[in-house]
Amino acid sequence: MNLKGEGQESSDSSEGAKGKMTIPLALVALISAFGSSFQYGYNVSVINSPAPYMQDFYNQTYLDRTGVPMNGGFQTLLWSLTVSMFPLGGFFGSLMVWPLVNNCGRKGTLLINNLFSIAAAILMGTSETAKTFEVIILSRAIMGIYAGLASNVVPMFLGEMSPKNLRGAIGIIPQLFITLGILVAQILGLNSILGNAEGWPVLLGLTGIPSLIQLLTLPFFPESPRYLLIQKGNEEQARQALQRLRGWGDVDDEIEEMFQEDQSEKEEGQFSVLSLCTFRGLRWQLISIIVMMMGQQLSGVNAVFYYADRIFESAGVDSSSIQYVTVSIGAINVIMTLLAVFIVESLGRRILLLAGFVLCCASCALLTLALNLQPTVSWMSYLSIACVIVYIIGHALGPSPIPAVMITEMFLQSSRPAAFMVGGSVHWLSNFTVGLVFLYMEAGLGPYSFLIFCAICLATVVYIFFIVPETKNKTFMEINRIMAKRNKVEIQENKEELKDFCSVPGGQAER
């Protein structure tokens, strides 16, 4: 269907020029991802290597204060809090997305968010000197809030700034930097570097440096053009931002498309989470992001990483070398996510999601078999290692990076912040649930735990196959039309003006 009427031909002739990766667009993507997404990944794994030394610090501090050693149950509780405060903080950070991005903008929210990271870094870095382990637990919660905001705002910010033919590739860059953050934390956490009794406070405190860099550099780049035009009503600033990002003076087609989106949403205003959940015209979009986010986290990615050390140990890898094998797994994660950046625009989002979840499903099924047969069949330990690697490859290609891209693409400007708030909350609650439940699953089911993850992956594949459309190289309005058909609502339009799908006559959306 023609979106641009008579202007379509000129749009097509200049699409190649407008769709190029320019230096300003590349820089804003790198600065946003390094200053925010990198932090998320770094803090996911930063406490894994120095855990024994941090627990010794907890014990010693308690002993110095009370004169008696800490009992094992209390130590386990404190360490569980240290680990779980991060995803719990992420959930609360996700709840802050909608009000912050609507009132402060996308760039403004990222700049404000840096203050959380810098404060937490200072607290963690000085915790040993101050002889207090409580601030580490508090700081993990603060870093979780930071990560909850970053994991939602960066994909939204970059998705709104990108031309449609680069939106997928640029949308995966935040996930690439998350994997880079994990890898850097693993490398710096080696016993020979900072993962030791003297180095762990520095390891925790380093997290503030990327935020400081972002705080100093991001103000020199433009705000999201869609936010400037649709939500702030400033066409001139939006046009200047687009011209700078595209390296091209004629941005009329994109401005026109934004006006169409703006016109379609004028009567609706900004969606709250409640109105999003009750609006018939966005029903399948909302269900889709919930399924994809739950599938991403409940597919067992954290459990596979958790199990990996023991799988390598059972395969005969020397215990002193396991940390280096873990680093190599982190490197594979980075390489495969980088591959996804280059292939997402040619293969599309849907095929990467399907292929990724299928690989994860097959890996979990085979891993269950291999772990059960390991005591009797010697070579099964090598099959276990292969399953872990294939699982990580599959997750890095689709389930990890694509859902956030799809949230950006399946919702228009008025509903996108609320959609990210819902998707982010589901992501972090699912993450927290797996961390809480997996130890009990492992104790009760052993290797059969992975059959549950296998079933979740399979259910997600079936849903994506039948419901989720391909969004590659489509405008937000074109994607909206596809989903309107699935929601069984009408889109009313004329040559110049596209009115959003409505479920009642007269163009008023039912809430």
Salt bridges, closest charged atoms under 4 A:
GLU134 OE2 - ARG65 NH1 2.66
GLU160 OE2 - ARG106 NH2 2.86
GLU160 OE2 - ARG416 NH1 2.82
GLU235 OE2 - ARG239 NH2 2.90
ASP252 OD1 - ARG239 NH1 2.65
ASP253 OD2 - LYS18 NZ 3.17
GLU254 OE2 - ARG246 NE 2.72
GLU257 OE2 - ARG226 NH2 3.38
GLU261 OE1 - ARG226 NH2 2.31
ASP262 OD2 - LYS266 NZ 3.25
GLU345 OE1 - ARG349 NH1 3.07
GLU409 OE2 - ARG167 NE 2.92
GLU409 OE2 - ARG349 NH2 2.53
GLU442 OE2 - ARG310 NH1 2.30
GLU493 OE1 - ARG481 NH2 3.23
